[in-house]
Amino acid sequence: MTVYTSDVDIIYSNLRNHTITNDSVRILSSDRPQSLSLLKDFPYIEEIHCNIICLPDEVNNLDDLICQCHRLTLASFIIYIPSSDDDESGSPPRKRLRIKRTTPYNNVMKQSIPNMINKLGKRMRYLNLTITVVDSDSVKISFLSLNKGIFCVVSNEGENDKTHQIFHSFAATGSLRTLITKGDSNYDLSKISSIPELVIVPRIFDEDNPINEAYLEDLVYRSETVTLLYDPQTINNISLYSEIIKYGSKNNLKRIKGIVPLSDVEEHIIINSNLEEIHTIVKNSNDIDDMRDIIDTYSHRDITYYIYYHRVDDTDYWSCLKNSTIPVDIVFKDIVRSFIS
């Protein structure tokens, strides 16, 4: 009998009672963190819905354990780096013996995880791995999502050079389909020819914390789809991010899945001759007139327009576009509801 899902404790109880066998277990869940023994005990496991705790010296064996579970598609790992022991020698080492050592955190980020990705290779296309690295000494925490071709890093250090090798190892497997970024890193993109989808998370910025516009433009240049994930605080920056898309795209974009100012819509259409989708916002009847002109001018193009509106009264000023005789696809979205959802 194959057991597709059950609590870890129940599974182990059933194993002790000899009512099931290890190779019959497919999906495990638990409210508590578990150890790497799950990967050793259940060779045909497919999904693990709980965090698995690893120590730094166990990470080098993680790729072997995942490879042995050849059906595994989903798992979450927490790499916990304990506090280092205090030096009890009582005296500092001689100057000639002082060697700059790589911290366990840096070693995990720059070597262990990239090596694991390299060994898993093309299998990364089918794996949904989340890896959280926690360093007790420095209180550094990095969250990596490697989800069937989607690459995302969230860290309390921000995007930084410690994830550089992880990104390139992931891209080298041929798995990279989507890159999610705030644009704060500066990965070397010389060996990256294509990023099917670029997801930009706009952020608040100022003179002391500027956006790396050149880097984002370089990413846009390598993408077919650009998605912008605004929130109510960052929606005011649509002009800046629209400019980044304009300067980065060189007739390569098929979809701009993020709100751009109405004044930029025509330029985006002209720059990208194969554009299939674009999102914009209308605020009043004058904007609707401008939008109608754009739709009429480029009626020969197969473009779907996503038009966001903010309805502040009962005036249905966009209905004239709904009743347009021009054969185009128009999708209307309430911008307030879009942010809430």
C-alpha positions in Angstrom: 0.0 0.0 0.0 1.4 3.4 -1.0 1.0 6.1 1.6 0.7 9.5 -0.2 0.4 11.8 2.8 0.6 11.6 6.6 2.2 13.1 9.6 5.8 12.0 10.2 5.1 10.7 13.7 2.3 8.5 12.4 4.4 7.2 9.6 7.2 6.2 12.0 4.6 4.6 14.3 3.2 2.6 11.4 6.7 1.5 10.4 7.4 0.2 13.9 4.1 -1.7 13.8 5.1 -3.1 10.4 1.8 -1.9 8.8 3.7 -0.1 6.1 7.2 -0.1 4.6 9.6 2.7 4.0 9.4 2.5 0.2 5.6 3.0 0.3 5.8 6.6 1.6 5.4 9.4 -0.9 4.5 12.6 1.0 5.4 13.6 4.5 4.3 16.6 6.7 5.0 17.8 10.2 4.5 20.8 12.4 8.0 20.3 13.7 11.4 20.6 12.0 12.9 17.3 11.1 16.4 15.9 10.4 18.1 14.7 7.3 17.1 11.2 8.3 13.9 11.7 6.3 15.8 11.6 3.1 17.7 8.5 4.2 14.6 6.6 5.6 12.2 7.2 2.6 14.0 6.6 -0.7 10.8 7.1 -2.8 9.6 10.2 -1.1 8.2 12.9 -3.5 7.2 15.8 -1.3 8.3 16.9 2.2 6.1 19.5 3.8 8.2 20.5 6.8 11.6 22.1 7.4 14.6 19.9 7.5 17.4 21.1 9.7 21.0 20.8 8.5 24.3 21.8 10.1 27.1 23.2 7.9 29.1 20.0 7.8 25.9 18.2 6.5 25.3 20.4 3.5 28.1 18.8 1.5 26.2 15.5 1.7 22.8 17.1 0.9 23.2 16.7 -2.9 23.9 13.0 -2.6 20.8 12.5 -0.4 18.6 14.4 -2.8 20.0 12.4 -5.7 19.2 9.2 -4.0 15.6 10.3 -3.6 15.2 10.4 -7.3 11.4 11.1 -7.1 11.8 14.1 -4.8 10.3 17.3 -6.2 9.6 19.5 -3.1 11.6 20.1 0.1 12.6 22.9 2.5 15.9 23.1 4.3 17.2 25.3 7.1 21.0 25.4 7.3 21.7 26.4 10.9 25.1 27.7 11.7 25.6 27.6 15.5 27.5 30.2 17.5 31.3 29.7 17.3 33.1 28.6 20.5 35.0 31.2 22.4 38.8 30.9 22.0 40.0 29.5 25.3 43.7 29.4 24.5 44.3 32.6 26.5 46.7 34.2 24.0 46.5 35.3 20.4 48.3 33.2 17.8 51.6 34.5 16.5 51.4 36.9 13.6 52.7 34.5 11.1 50.0 31.9 12.0 47.1 34.3 11.6 45.2 33.2 8.6 42.1 34.8 7.3 39.5 32.1 7.4 36.2 31.9 5.5 33.3 32.1 7.9 30.9 29.1 7.9 28.2 31.4 6.6 30.3 32.5 3.6 31.4 29.0 2.9 27.9 27.7 2.8 26.7 30.6 0.5 29.7 30.7 -1.8 30.7 27.0 -2.0 28.4 24.4 -0.5 25.1 25.5 -2.0 26.6 26.3 -5.5 28.3 22.9 -5.5 25.0 21.2 -4.6 23.3 23.0 -7.5 26.0 22.0 -9.9 25.7 18.3 -8.9 21.9 18.3 -9.2 22.3 19.9 -12.7 19.3 19.7 -15.0 17.2 18.2 -12.2 16.9 21.8 -10.9 14.2 22.3 -13.6 11.9 20.0 -11.7 12.8 20.7 -8.0 11.1 23.1 -5.7 13.7 23.8 -3.0 13.6 26.5 -0.4 16.8 27.0 1.6 17.1 29.2 4.6 20.7 29.9 5.9 20.8 31.2 9.5 24.1 32.4 11.0 23.9 32.7 14.8 27.1 34.8 15.1 26.3 37.5 12.7 22.5 37.2 12.8 22.5 36.9 9.0 19.6 35.2 7.4 19.2 34.4 3.7 16.2 32.8 2.1 16.7 31.1 -1.3 13.8 29.9 -3.5 14.8 27.6 -6.3 11.4 26.7 -7.6 11.4 24.8 -10.9 13.4 27.4 -12.7 12.4 30.4 -10.6 15.3 32.1 -8.7 14.7 34.4 -5.8 16.9 35.6 -2.9 15.7 37.4 0.2 18.2 38.4 2.8 18.5 40.8 5.7 21.8 41.8 4.1 20.0 42.6 0.8 21.0 41.1 -2.5 24.8 40.8 -2.3 27.9 39.1 -3.8 27.5 36.1 -1.5 24.7 34.9 -3.8 26.6 35.6 -7.0 27.9 32.0 -7.3 24.6 30.5 -6.4 22.9 32.4 -9.3 25.5 31.4 -11.8 25.4 27.8 -10.8 21.7 27.8 -11.1 21.8 29.5 -14.5 24.5 27.0 -15.7 22.1 24.1 -15.2 19.9 25.6 -17.9 17.0 25.8 -15.5 16.6 29.6 -15.2 13.1 30.6 -16.3 12.3 33.5 -14.0 14.5 35.8 -11.9 12.8 37.7 -9.1 14.9 40.7 -8.0 14.8 44.2 -6.4 17.7 45.0 -8.6 20.1 45.6 -5.7 22.6 43.0 -6.8 25.1 43.3 -9.6 25.5 39.8 -11.0 27.9 39.4 -14.0 25.4 38.9 -16.9 28.0 38.4 -19.6 27.3 34.6 -19.8 23.5 35.0 -19.4 22.0 35.2 -22.9 18.3 34.9 -22.0 16.0 35.3 -19.0 12.5 34.3 -20.1 10.8 36.3 -17.4 12.2 39.1 -15.2 10.1 39.9 -12.1 11.1 43.3 -10.5 10.0 44.1 -7.0 10.0 47.9 -6.9 11.3 49.4 -3.6 11.5 52.7 -1.8 14.8 54.4 -2.6 16.7 57.7 -1.8 20.1 59.2 -2.5 21.7 57.0 0.1 20.1 53.9 -1.2 19.8 54.3 -5.0 18.5 51.7 -7.4 21.0 50.1 -9.7 19.3 51.2 -12.9 22.0 50.1 -15.3 21.8 46.6 -13.9 18.1 46.4 -14.2 18.3 47.7 -17.8 20.8 44.9 -18.5 18.3 42.3 -17.1 15.5 43.8 -19.2 17.6 43.5 -22.3 17.9 39.7 -21.8 14.2 39.2 -21.0 11.0 38.5 -23.0 8.6 39.3 -20.2 9.0 41.9 -17.5 6.7 41.8 -14.5 6.5 44.7 -12.0 5.1 43.8 -8.5 4.0 47.2 -7.1 2.4 47.8 -3.8 0.6 51.0 -2.6 3.8 52.6 -1.5 5.9 51.9 -4.7 3.2 52.5 -7.3 4.3 56.2 -7.3 7.6 55.0 -8.9 5.9 53.7 -12.1 7.7 56.4 -14.3 11.1 55.4 -13.1 10.6 51.7 -13.7 8.9 52.5 -17.1 12.1 54.4 -18.1 14.2 51.4 -17.0 12.1 49.1 -19.3 12.3 51.6 -22.2 16.1 51.9 -22.0 16.7 48.2 -21.5 14.4 46.8 -24.1 15.8 46.5 -27.7 12.9 45.0 -29.6 13.0 42.0 -27.2 10.0 42.3 -25.1 6.8 40.4 -25.7 5.0 41.2 -22.5 5.2 44.1 -20.0 3.2 42.8 -17.1 3.5 45.8 -14.9 1.8 49.2 -14.9 3.5 51.9 -17.0 2.3 55.5 -17.4 -0.2 56.0 -20.2 2.2 58.6 -21.7 4.8 55.8 -22.2 2.5 53.1 -23.7 3.0 54.2 -27.4 6.8 54.3 -27.0 6.9 50.8 -25.5 4.8 49.6 -28.5 7.1 51.2 -31.0 10.3 49.9 -29.3 9.1 46.3 -29.2 7.6 45.3 -32.5 6.5 41.9 -31.1 4.8 43.2 -27.9 1.7 41.1 -27.0 0.7 42.6 -23.7 1.0 45.9 -21.8 -0.5 47.3 -18.6 -1.3 50.9 -18.0 -3.6 53.1 -15.8 -6.3 55.6 -16.7 -7.4 58.3 -14.3 -10.0 60.4 -16.1 -11.8 60.8 -19.4 -8.9 62.5 -21.1 -6.8 59.4 -20.4 -9.5 57.3 -22.0 -9.4 59.5 -25.1 -5.6 59.0 -25.3 -6.0 55.3 -24.8 -8.6 55.1 -27.6 -6.2 56.9 -30.0 -3.4 54.4 -29.1 -5.7 51.4 -29.7 -6.9 52.8 -33.0 -3.4 53.7 -34.2 -2.0 50.2 -33.4 -5.1 48.2 -34.3 -3.0 46.2 -36.7 -0.9 44.9 -33.8 -2.0 41.8 -31.8 -1.8 43.5 -28.3 -3.8 42.8 -25.2 -4.2 46.0 -23.1 -4.7 45.7 -19.3 -6.2 48.9 -18.2 -6.2 49.7 -14.5 -8.6 52.3 -13.1 -9.5 53.8 -9.8 -13.2 54.4 -9.6 -13.8 57.2 -7.2 -17.4 57.9 -8.2 -20.2 56.4 -10.3 -18.8 57.7 -13.5 -18.1 54.8 -15.8 -15.7 56.7 -18.0 -14.0 53.6 -19.4 -17.2 52.0 -20.8 -16.6 53.6 -24.2 -13.5 51.4 -24.6 -15.5 48.3 -23.6 -17.9 49.1 -26.5 -15.1 49.8 -28.9 -15.6 48.4 -32.4 -11.8 47.9 -32.8 -11.0 44.2 -32.6 -8.6 44.3 -29.7 -8.4 42.5 -26.3 -8.9 44.9 -23.4 -8.9 43.7 -19.7 -10.1 46.2 -17.1 -8.8 45.9 -13.5 -9.7 47.9 -10.4 -6.4 49.0 -9.1 -7.5 49.1 -5.5 -8.8 45.5 -5.6 -5.6 44.5 -7.4 -3.5 45.6 -4.5 -5.8 44.1 -1.9 -5.7 40.7 -3.6 
